[in-house]
Amino acid sequence: MLKRVTASGLFPPPTYSHASVVEAGTRLAFLAGSVPLDAEGRIVGAGDPVRQAEQVIANLGEQLRAVGSDFAHVLATDVYVVSGEPEVLSAVWEVVKVSGLSVGPHSSTLIGVACLGYPGQLVEITATAAVPEPDPAMEEDSEADS
């Protein structure tokens, strides 16, 4: 269903793959940018890109669960950080790396930008994920629990 590819002729990436290939017939989810807002719409981690990245990852997990997927099925991400400082981008990438998104590893681009959509927003992540077919055994178990 899913194959992650690292091209042998290219420099090996540290925690992501160069490409992800999905066989035809697989359901895909294209997720809107995950942002560092709490459930009431307030920015979490004002002025702190690492804390914002943690909230973005938590929100991304919620988005994935809502479509029946998870971090292990993420194919590609774009990680936007309001900064031109390599140290800041690296600190945000470290949050992505330890989140479970690099388990794949998935294909990713880390991008320093001038600004994002919400006042005070420093981090945003868009993602594409495969949506696995439900496990019939798990469905039977949940029906038996009802």
Secondary structure, 3 states (H helix, E strand, C coil): CEEEECCCCCCCCCCCCCEEEECCCCEEEEEEEECCECCCCCECCCCCHHHHHHHHHHHHHHHHHHCCCCHHHEEEEEEEEECCCHHHHHHHHHHHHHCCHHHCCCEEEEEEECCCCCCCCCEEEEEEEEECCCCHHHHHHHHHHC
